[in-house]
Amino acid sequence: MDTVGVVSSAPPRLLTARLVLLLAAGGLGMTALSMALPVLPLTVIAATRDPSTAGLVTGVVAALTIALELLSPGLLRRFRERPLLVAAMLLQLVAMAGLAGPRTLPTMLACGALAGAGFGLAVTVTVVAVGALAPPGRSGEAIGYFGICASVPSIAGPPLALLLLDARGAGAVFVAGALACAAAALACAVLPVTPSRREAPAAGGVLAALGGPGVARVWLAFACTTLVYGALVSFTPILLGTSGPGSASVFLLVFTLARMLGRVAAGRAADRVGERRLALPSLATGALALALLQLHVTAATVVSAAFAGAAFGVVQTGAFVAMLRGAGPDRSAGVSGIWSVAIDGGIGGGALLMAPAGAAVGLAGAFWLLPALYALALALRLTGPTADRPAAGPRW
């Protein structure tokens, strides 16, 4: 962000035109994949006529997403944020355009790889860019607003995709995704990012970020909560059913909305009172809320969704703030990488964890693992060093 030699008693504006444009571009890019994911298994089965191949393309998307999240810090040491963001959106654009045409398994696997690579690069670089554009001491609030642009696509994308699928077919879903990526690429291309000063990124990437005071402990605690999130998304439809007021559909909708509100509120609060003061009660609240699922009562299910979602939103924003303060602002790219990997790895890992546990003790018994994981996260945060001091955000 450009600096000028003007002294003002008013606090610096956070939602500048640059940041709003960046958040809009990030949201559009995420919308494309959010629309594609629920449709991909159906299109794979249609192409192969083999139900066992349904998850292959989604698996490639996830693998390339995590790979680019780990590689992004190194790329950010060589290239500026804007060209990387444009490249990420163009990769997704090519993938969506390819999926809109004739579909065979090899072409879908290739397009899935491009989509995952573009998404992983876009998410990591966008988080770094958002923190860079925030005024000093307000990085938490900026990451909270990033939570909106990340949450809205996950709420609106799947139902919109299914509506388009029913009305116009799978091709229309991927065309809409391609248009969203084109708009995102254009927004990133015109984003004014010519700074008067640029920090030299520290070497070491994700490993250097993890080596900061308390960072590994915060990351492990956060990973426990993302495993829970992955398990909830995959297995609440089986535990709660898919219709009715106490169903998984209601639970996940309430959970997602509460998560978004928690992410925004935590960003503002973390800059003022410190992240650890938010994390500890949120983890305790999340554990208690998840235990309510065992009551199998509609009211308890809705209350569980609201409190567990808000707790996860607070933890999600707070973890980034805590790790950034522990690693230092010059390692924001590494922090963004490990934060994103915890989220995407947890979504897949939670599903993998619950499947054998459910087979061993029954699904209801396996769901006790979820409050236990929150309790483990709380124990990790209660002990050991933690960084919870104000820090100036990185500068573009």
C-alpha positions as CSV (number, residue, x, y, z in Angstrom):
1,M,0.0,0.0,0.0
2,D,1.4,3.4,-0.9
3,T,2.5,5.5,2.0
4,V,2.4,9.3,2.1
5,G,3.8,11.8,4.5
6,V,0.5,13.0,5.9
7,V,-0.2,13.0,9.6
8,S,-3.9,12.4,10.5
9,S,-5.6,11.7,13.8
10,A,-8.2,9.6,12.0
11,P,-7.5,5.8,11.9
12,P,-6.5,4.6,8.4
13,R,-9.3,3.2,6.3
14,L,-9.4,-0.6,6.0
15,L,-11.9,-1.2,3.2
16,T,-10.1,0.8,0.5
17,A,-11.0,0.3,-3.1
18,R,-8.0,-1.9,-3.6
19,L,-9.0,-4.2,-0.8
20,V,-12.6,-4.4,-1.9
21,L,-11.5,-5.2,-5.5
22,L,-9.1,-7.9,-4.2
23,L,-11.8,-9.5,-2.0
24,A,-14.3,-9.4,-4.9
25,A,-11.8,-11.1,-7.2
26,G,-10.9,-13.7,-4.6
27,G,-14.6,-14.5,-4.1
28,L,-15.3,-14.9,-7.8
29,G,-12.4,-17.3,-8.2
30,M,-13.6,-19.4,-5.2
31,T,-17.1,-19.4,-6.6
32,A,-16.0,-21.2,-9.7
33,L,-14.6,-24.2,-7.8
34,S,-17.5,-24.2,-5.3
35,M,-19.9,-24.6,-8.2
36,A,-17.8,-27.3,-9.9
37,L,-17.2,-29.6,-7.0
38,P,-20.8,-30.9,-6.5
39,V,-21.1,-31.5,-10.2
40,L,-17.8,-33.2,-10.9
41,P,-18.6,-36.7,-9.6
42,L,-21.8,-36.8,-11.7
43,T,-19.9,-35.8,-14.8
44,V,-17.2,-38.3,-14.2
45,I,-19.7,-41.1,-13.8
46,A,-21.5,-40.0,-17.0
47,A,-18.2,-40.0,-18.9
48,T,-16.9,-43.3,-17.6
49,R,-20.1,-45.2,-16.8
50,D,-18.2,-46.5,-13.7
51,P,-19.4,-45.2,-10.3
52,S,-16.0,-46.3,-8.8
53,T,-14.3,-43.4,-10.6
54,A,-16.6,-40.7,-9.2
55,G,-14.1,-39.2,-6.8
56,L,-11.0,-39.3,-9.0
57,V,-11.2,-35.8,-10.4
58,T,-12.1,-34.3,-7.0
59,G,-9.1,-36.1,-5.5
60,V,-6.8,-34.6,-8.1
61,V,-8.3,-31.1,-7.4
62,A,-7.6,-31.6,-3.7
63,A,-4.0,-32.9,-4.2
64,L,-3.0,-30.0,-6.6
65,T,-4.7,-27.5,-4.3
66,I,-2.5,-28.6,-1.3
67,A,0.6,-28.8,-3.5
68,L,0.3,-25.2,-4.7
69,E,-0.5,-24.0,-1.2
70,L,2.9,-25.4,-0.2
71,L,4.7,-24.1,-3.2
72,S,3.1,-20.6,-3.1
73,P,5.6,-19.1,-0.6
74,G,8.5,-19.9,-2.9
75,L,6.7,-18.4,-5.8
76,L,6.0,-15.3,-3.8
77,R,9.7,-14.8,-3.2
78,R,10.2,-14.6,-7.0
79,F,7.0,-12.9,-8.3
80,R,4.7,-10.1,-7.2
81,E,1.2,-10.9,-6.0
82,R,-0.7,-9.4,-8.9
83,P,0.8,-11.6,-11.7
84,L,0.4,-14.7,-9.5
85,L,-3.2,-13.9,-8.9
86,V,-3.9,-13.3,-12.6
87,A,-2.1,-16.6,-13.4
88,A,-4.1,-18.4,-10.8
89,M,-7.4,-17.2,-12.2
90,L,-6.4,-18.0,-15.7
91,L,-5.5,-21.5,-14.7
92,Q,-9.0,-22.0,-13.3
93,L,-10.5,-20.3,-16.4
94,V,-8.8,-22.8,-18.7
95,A,-9.9,-25.7,-16.5
96,M,-13.5,-24.6,-16.4
97,A,-13.6,-24.0,-20.2
98,G,-12.1,-27.4,-20.7
99,L,-14.7,-29.0,-18.5
100,A,-17.5,-27.2,-20.4
101,G,-16.5,-29.0,-23.7
102,P,-16.5,-32.7,-24.5
103,R,-15.6,-34.7,-21.4
104,T,-13.4,-37.8,-21.1
105,L,-11.7,-39.0,-18.0
106,P,-8.2,-38.0,-19.1
107,T,-9.3,-34.5,-20.1
108,M,-11.2,-34.1,-16.8
109,L,-8.2,-35.2,-14.8
110,A,-6.1,-32.6,-16.6
111,C,-8.7,-29.9,-16.0
112,G,-9.0,-31.0,-12.4
113,A,-5.3,-30.6,-11.9
114,L,-5.4,-27.1,-13.5
115,A,-8.4,-26.1,-11.3
116,G,-6.7,-27.3,-8.1
117,A,-3.4,-25.6,-8.9
118,G,-5.1,-22.3,-9.7
119,F,-7.3,-22.5,-6.6
120,G,-4.4,-23.3,-4.3
121,L,-2.3,-20.5,-5.7
122,A,-5.2,-18.0,-5.6
123,V,-6.2,-18.7,-2.0
124,T,-2.7,-18.5,-0.6
125,V,-1.7,-15.4,-2.5
126,T,-5.0,-13.7,-1.8
127,V,-4.6,-14.1,2.0
128,V,-1.1,-12.6,1.7
129,A,-2.3,-9.7,-0.4
130,V,-5.2,-9.0,2.0
131,G,-2.8,-8.8,4.9
132,A,-0.5,-6.7,2.9
133,L,-3.1,-4.1,2.1
134,A,-4.4,-3.9,5.7
135,P,-3.1,-0.9,7.8
136,P,-0.7,-1.8,10.5
137,G,-2.3,-3.5,13.5
138,R,-5.5,-4.4,11.6
139,S,-4.5,-7.6,9.8
140,G,-6.9,-9.6,11.9
141,E,-9.9,-7.5,10.8
142,A,-8.8,-7.8,7.1
143,I,-8.6,-11.6,7.4
144,G,-12.0,-11.5,8.9
145,Y,-13.3,-9.8,5.8
146,F,-11.5,-12.3,3.7
147,G,-13.7,-14.8,5.6
148,I,-16.7,-13.3,3.9
149,C,-15.3,-13.7,0.4
150,A,-14.4,-17.3,1.2
151,S,-17.6,-18.2,2.9
152,V,-20.2,-16.8,0.5
153,P,-19.1,-19.0,-2.4
154,S,-19.3,-22.1,-0.3
155,I,-22.8,-21.2,0.7
156,A,-24.2,-20.0,-2.7
157,G,-22.0,-22.0,-5.1
158,P,-23.4,-25.6,-4.6
159,P,-27.1,-24.8,-4.8
160,L,-26.6,-22.5,-7.8
161,A,-24.6,-25.2,-9.5
162,L,-27.4,-27.8,-8.9
163,L,-30.0,-25.4,-10.2
164,L,-28.0,-24.8,-13.4
165,L,-27.4,-28.5,-13.7
166,D,-31.1,-29.3,-13.6
167,A,-32.0,-26.4,-16.0
168,R,-29.1,-26.4,-18.5
169,G,-26.9,-29.3,-17.9
170,A,-23.3,-29.7,-16.6
171,G,-21.8,-27.6,-19.4
172,A,-23.7,-24.5,-18.1
173,V,-22.2,-24.9,-14.6
174,F,-18.7,-24.9,-16.0
175,V,-19.4,-22.0,-18.4
176,A,-20.6,-20.0,-15.4
177,G,-17.4,-20.9,-13.5
178,A,-15.3,-19.8,-16.5
179,L,-17.1,-16.5,-16.6
180,A,-16.5,-16.0,-12.9
181,C,-12.8,-16.7,-13.4
182,A,-12.6,-14.4,-16.3
183,A,-14.1,-11.6,-14.3
184,A,-11.7,-12.4,-11.4
185,A,-8.6,-12.4,-13.7
186,L,-9.7,-9.0,-15.1
187,A,-10.2,-7.6,-11.6
188,C,-6.7,-8.8,-10.6
189,A,-5.1,-7.4,-13.7
190,V,-6.4,-3.9,-13.1
191,L,-5.7,-4.0,-9.3
192,P,-3.4,-1.1,-8.6
193,V,-0.5,-2.5,-6.6
194,T,2.5,-0.3,-7.1
195,P,4.0,0.2,-3.7
196,S,6.5,2.7,-2.5
197,R,8.2,0.0,-0.5
198,R,8.3,-3.8,-0.5
199,E,9.5,-6.0,2.2
200,A,12.1,-8.7,1.2
201,P,10.4,-12.0,2.0
202,A,12.3,-14.2,4.4
203,A,13.7,-17.5,3.2
204,G,12.4,-20.8,4.3
205,G,8.7,-20.7,3.3
206,V,6.4,-23.0,5.3
207,L,9.1,-24.6,7.4
208,A,10.5,-21.2,8.5
209,A,6.9,-20.1,9.3
210,L,6.3,-23.2,11.4
211,G,9.6,-22.5,13.3
212,G,8.3,-19.2,14.8
213,P,7.5,-19.1,18.5
214,G,4.3,-21.0,19.3
215,V,3.4,-21.4,15.6
216,A,3.6,-25.2,15.4
217,R,1.4,-25.5,18.5
218,V,-1.2,-23.1,17.1
219,W,-1.2,-24.9,13.7
220,L,-1.7,-28.3,15.4
221,A,-4.6,-27.0,17.4
222,F,-6.1,-25.4,14.3
223,A,-5.6,-28.7,12.3
224,C,-7.7,-30.5,15.0
225,T,-10.6,-28.2,14.4
226,T,-10.4,-28.5,10.6
227,L,-10.5,-32.3,10.9
228,V,-13.7,-31.8,12.8
229,Y,-15.1,-29.6,10.0
230,G,-14.2,-32.2,7.4
231,A,-16.0,-34.9,9.4
232,L,-19.1,-32.8,9.9
233,V,-19.4,-32.0,6.1
234,S,-19.0,-35.6,5.2
235,F,-20.9,-37.5,7.9
236,T,-23.7,-35.3,9.3
237,P,-25.9,-36.3,6.3
238,I,-25.6,-39.9,7.4
239,L,-26.0,-39.2,11.2
240,L,-28.8,-36.6,10.9
241,G,-30.4,-37.4,7.6
242,T,-31.0,-35.0,4.7
243,S,-34.5,-33.7,5.3
244,G,-36.4,-32.2,8.2
245,P,-35.7,-29.4,10.7
246,G,-33.0,-31.4,12.5
247,S,-31.3,-32.6,9.4
248,A,-27.8,-32.2,8.1
249,S,-29.1,-29.6,5.6
250,V,-30.2,-27.3,8.4
251,F,-27.2,-28.1,10.5
252,L,-24.7,-27.3,7.7
253,L,-26.5,-24.1,6.6
254,V,-26.6,-22.7,10.2
255,F,-23.0,-23.9,10.8
256,T,-21.8,-22.1,7.7
257,L,-23.6,-18.9,8.4
258,A,-22.4,-18.8,12.0
259,R,-18.8,-19.6,10.8
260,M,-18.8,-16.6,8.5
261,L,-20.1,-14.3,11.2
262,G,-17.5,-15.7,13.6
263,R,-14.7,-15.1,11.2
264,V,-15.6,-11.4,10.7
265,A,-16.2,-10.7,14.4
266,A,-12.9,-12.5,15.4
267,G,-10.9,-10.4,13.0
268,R,-12.0,-7.1,14.7
269,A,-11.6,-8.5,18.2
270,A,-8.2,-10.2,17.7
271,D,-6.6,-6.9,16.8
272,R,-7.9,-5.4,20.0
273,V,-7.8,-8.0,22.8
274,G,-5.5,-10.6,21.4
275,E,-6.1,-13.9,19.6
276,R,-5.5,-16.2,22.5
277,R,-8.2,-14.6,24.6
278,L,-10.6,-15.5,21.9
279,A,-9.3,-19.0,21.0
280,L,-9.5,-20.6,24.5
281,P,-13.2,-19.9,25.2
282,S,-14.1,-20.6,21.5
283,L,-12.5,-24.0,21.7
284,A,-14.2,-24.9,24.9
285,T,-17.6,-23.7,23.4
286,G,-17.0,-25.7,20.3
287,A,-16.4,-28.9,22.3
288,L,-19.6,-28.4,24.3
289,A,-21.6,-27.6,21.2
290,L,-20.4,-30.7,19.3
291,A,-21.4,-32.9,22.3
292,L,-25.0,-31.6,21.9
293,L,-25.3,-33.6,18.6
294,Q,-25.5,-36.8,20.7
295,L,-28.9,-35.6,22.0
296,H,-30.5,-36.1,18.5
297,V,-33.0,-33.4,19.3
298,T,-33.9,-30.7,16.7
299,A,-33.3,-27.8,19.0
300,A,-30.0,-29.2,20.2
301,T,-28.9,-29.8,16.6
302,V,-29.6,-26.1,15.7
303,V,-27.9,-24.8,18.8
304,S,-24.9,-27.1,18.2
305,A,-24.6,-25.8,14.6
306,A,-24.8,-22.1,15.7
307,F,-22.2,-22.3,18.5
308,A,-19.9,-24.8,16.8
309,G,-19.9,-22.8,13.6
310,A,-19.2,-19.5,15.3
311,A,-16.4,-21.2,17.4
312,F,-14.8,-22.6,14.2
313,G,-15.0,-19.2,12.5
314,V,-13.3,-17.5,15.5
315,V,-10.6,-20.1,15.6
316,Q,-10.1,-20.0,11.8
317,T,-9.4,-16.2,11.7
318,G,-7.5,-16.3,15.0
319,A,-5.2,-19.0,14.0
320,F,-3.9,-17.0,11.0
321,V,-3.4,-13.9,13.2
322,A,-1.6,-15.9,15.9
323,M,0.7,-17.6,13.4
324,L,1.5,-14.4,11.6
325,R,2.5,-12.8,14.9
326,G,4.6,-15.7,15.9
327,A,6.4,-16.1,12.5
328,G,6.6,-12.4,11.8
329,P,5.1,-10.3,9.0
330,D,8.0,-11.1,6.6
331,R,6.9,-14.7,6.6
332,S,3.2,-14.0,5.7
333,A,3.4,-16.2,2.6
334,G,4.6,-19.2,4.7
335,V,1.8,-18.6,7.2
336,S,-0.8,-18.4,4.5
337,G,0.5,-21.7,3.1
338,I,0.3,-23.7,6.3
339,W,-3.0,-22.1,7.2
340,S,-4.6,-23.1,3.9
341,V,-3.1,-26.6,4.0
342,A,-4.6,-27.1,7.5
343,I,-8.0,-26.2,6.1
344,D,-7.9,-28.3,2.9
345,G,-6.0,-31.2,4.5
346,G,-8.5,-31.2,7.4
347,I,-11.5,-31.5,5.1
348,G,-10.1,-34.7,3.5
349,G,-8.5,-35.9,6.7
350,G,-11.7,-35.6,8.7
351,A,-13.6,-37.8,6.3
352,L,-10.7,-40.4,6.3
353,L,-10.7,-40.4,10.1
354,M,-14.4,-40.9,10.6
355,A,-14.8,-43.8,8.1
356,P,-12.8,-46.4,10.1
357,A,-13.9,-45.0,13.4
358,G,-17.6,-45.3,12.4
359,A,-17.0,-48.9,11.2
360,A,-15.3,-49.8,14.5
361,V,-17.7,-48.2,17.1
362,G,-20.7,-47.0,15.1
363,L,-21.2,-43.6,13.7
364,A,-22.8,-42.1,16.8
365,G,-19.9,-43.3,18.9
366,A,-17.4,-42.0,16.3
367,F,-18.9,-38.5,16.6
368,W,-17.6,-38.3,20.2
369,L,-14.2,-37.9,18.5
370,L,-15.2,-34.4,17.4
371,P,-15.6,-32.7,20.8
372,A,-12.5,-34.7,21.9
373,L,-10.5,-33.1,19.0
374,Y,-11.7,-29.7,20.2
375,A,-10.6,-30.6,23.7
376,L,-7.2,-31.6,22.4
377,A,-6.9,-28.3,20.6
378,L,-7.8,-26.5,23.8
379,A,-5.1,-28.4,25.7
380,L,-2.5,-27.5,23.0
381,R,-3.3,-23.8,23.3
382,L,-3.4,-23.8,27.1
383,T,0.2,-25.1,27.3
384,G,3.4,-23.9,25.7
385,P,4.5,-20.6,24.3
386,T,2.2,-18.5,22.2
387,A,2.6,-15.2,20.4
388,D,-0.2,-12.8,21.1
389,R,1.2,-9.3,20.7
390,P,0.3,-6.6,18.3
391,A,2.2,-6.6,15.0
392,A,2.3,-4.5,12.0
393,G,1.0,-6.3,8.9
394,P,3.2,-7.0,5.9
395,R,3.3,-4.3,3.2
396,W,3.0,-4.5,-0.5
